[in-house]
Amino acid sequence: MKLDKRACRHAANVPLHISLNAGVLYTERVKYLVTAAVKLLGGHRVLTVYFYECERLKANDRMPKWVVFQGKDDFATLERDAAGNVKWRDSMLENLVDESFYKFRESCVFYKGTDGVTISDFIHQSASGITILEALQVYQYGIRNKQAKKRRCKRDMGIVEKMKKIPAAPSNLARWIDRNVMPHYLFYSYDRNQPETQVFCTYCEKFSVIKKPKTGKIFVCPQCKQKAIAKAQGRRAAYHEDRETCQVIQKISDEELLIRIFKARWAYKSKTNTPVKEIYENARLFIRAVGQEGTATDAYYYDSSYDSATHWRRGNRPRFSPYTSSYEADDTGAVYLPSLKRALQGTPWQYCALRQFYEPTKEAMQVSTYLRVYRRHPKLIALQTSKASFIMCNSVHFIRFAHGYWISFVLSPFSA
């Protein structure tokens, strides 16, 4: 329901008939006298709350300073200055004055005892005395939230339509992360007198026997042949958690790729050998080719507390500082390889050396940076060392160190 401001303006001219000798006008604490009534304006029931300033009343100005028109899902305030000029305000009750709402509320007094009851009956809230104004403020705050949500939903409809085109996540993603990304452990009970020790593998969840395990040393599980870290039960923490990031590349069109950022958490609680596994998607990066060498990136991140038509928000996830690590905001991690060739096929990145760049060491990398660099320098050669990754293109070289940091430099003719 939208308020009929023409009808509201006519209902605002209500003078307060009070004796100028009334003691309430000269009380230091009281600044405003408040009256309330429910009126039929524009075919709808509207609560009208009149605020009369005591200083004006003492000067024989009996017209209200503010008239708050409160409907079921909208409100507005008509303000009148000392010269008699009026204007509409959309602010809530707490923003009518510059002082705090508590001081404003305590400086108000109802002219009649029934005025507070009129307000409480209209907003269906029970409160005593002038505190009903606080309930009215909360009621207006709820209306503002609904209006803001409606605007957000209208604004985010483009995001909703964009996310409908997203293909399904790989069905074996959890199994692939467990096997290739997350660390595994061999839990055992330490006994120095035993030449062979029974261990429990957290990957295959089977028992086996190995010789002389040592905490922190990497062994191969005899059952599943997977590398795992030996960990004595007495050396375990009460709670331990492994966190990793995985990037899945999918094809949207012949000119656009999608990088989906998945977060994986493996939590080992006290006295349990099997972890509690959690995998969730928290960011999406749309990278499309622009012109001959350019790229454009649209970033979105998932916010469960975002109250709108979708939980996906445009932009990069906020972080405390760009110079500190943030697990939720980081987009550097492992690369999902099984569907990589199919995702790049038919796109400008079809012949890039992303797999050759990542696969030898499987160090965490930032795929979005690599794809942008490849567009500017398509003839890339990927090399790997134990400490850094090199991409060479004629005389321009790009080095990616650990954690996704890149450095570019130009070689001299003699060093080539």
C-alpha angles and dihedrals in degrees: 000000000000118000119248098231093188091059091041092055091056091049092053096071098087114135119207112238103211131142113256087224093060109130094222090069091062098045109118094219097050116079101156136038114210130205129175138196138166112234136179106244122170091349094305135097108252128184111226118197116189122203114197117192113226094216091057092045090055087053088054093253100137099176119106121258093213132018114192114203108200120189130176095269105007141042141184137180128222111209124199122194128209092268092057097254115140133203137174122249127192096195122119124252094266092056098055091093134033095235125082118287091240092058091045092050093049091051091059127086129185113242090215131024091235094060093078090048090053091056095045092049092051096050093034094236127131116221136140128234124338092339087087086081088067090053089050089052091052089049090054091047090056090052091051090051091052091049092048091049091051090053091047092050091051091047094047097050088097090057091049091054092046093052091052088070093059113115120229119276117258110279093223096047095110092048092047093050091049092051102038109023114029121071119244131211140212107214117200142161111248118238118161093197094060116087090198126037132200113235134188118222115216092204103054093018092224134127123242140160127248134172122255102339117200126201111257096016120121117237135174114244109239090216106047100014089231122143112248138173117243113234126180115222091233091056096052122111121236088247127017129177132188116202126190138165125226128192121208117194118208133175119244098171140333089279102035136062131189124217111198116199114212124187120210125197124186109188122193111197127196115294094000123112098191118071128233103241125211128176122177137162116239107166142028127197119196111201119186132177117250120191120322100319108004133101134195123208127202112192127199131176133195117246115181092193094054107111106209142095088294137017091227113103128195118248137028122315111265116251133188095243135353088227096058131071117257117184096201094046098041116105094184116106149095122336121231103231109181095079098029097103093049092048095052096042113115094010130105086259095056094113099036119127096233094129092046090048096052108028103068096062101008090216117167111271141173108246096191092061092049092051092049092049091048091057091057094042109027095171095073126159117199122213129176133207131174093262107028145012122235130205114190126195114170104296097342116089129188122200123196114197126187119307092028101286113153131204124185126197140164121239121223118244091252095055092051 
